[in-house]
């Protein structure tokens, strides 16, 4: 298994900026600008026919609400894409040895019953391990990892799944742990910014339609 090097960390940071940050840094302002253009056209045609209260309402809906909507939508897209890059470039370098070591401990030291107990669950062991290992990474990667780890659930049915493996093979247990931890981490990256933020986009569109129809 390859080891994490400074070059890998730097290349991953560059990839996160190029493939995750830059596209959203371009797309989000563009979408906001398009909404502002529509609002500006409305103001151009209706400014003299509406009172100050209407101007404020339209400005807030078309300005602040649009900025918040697309900022959080872009942040969600960025975090999901960025974490996937970090996961496959860096996290996997630590995940597989951790899972192999954990599988060996489970079989050789009868550790499974202990790991089923709340504070010492396998998932929590991994989160603590990853927090420690990531301290040497660039700041932007550290922050993304920490944000994702805060959303990882600790309900640990992993120990129960391991008990169902009849042949107690180390590689099979390690593979099971790896798949489960990967799934939880990737799922957690999708929860940092709730998916419900997506519903605000059609709400923005509906508000603009109502703006033209009723004002």
Number of C-alpha atoms within 10 A of each C-alpha: 8 7 9 15 11 12 9 13 18 13 13 21 19 13 17 22 17 13 14 22 19 13 14 21 15 11 13 18 15 13 14 18 15 11 18 17 13 14 19 15 11 16 16 10 9 14 14 9 9 11 10 10 9 13 14 12 11 19 16 13 17 23 17 11 15 21 20 14 19 23 18 18 22 23 18 22 18 21 23 21 18 25 25 17 18 20 19 12 16 21 20 17 15 19 21 17 14 19 23 19 13 21 25 18 14 21 14 10 9 11 15 20 13 14 19 17 12 12 12 14 21 23 24 19 14 19 19 11 14 18 13 10 13 18 12 11 17 14 12 12 21 17 14 18 22 14 18 23 22 14 17 20 13 14 11 17 13 18 20 12 13 18 13 9 12 7 9 14 13 19 13 15 23 23 16 18 25 19 14 15 20 17 11 18 24 17 16 20 26 18 19 19 20 12 12 10 16 15 11 17 16 10 13 18 14 11 15 18 11 11 15 12 8 6 11
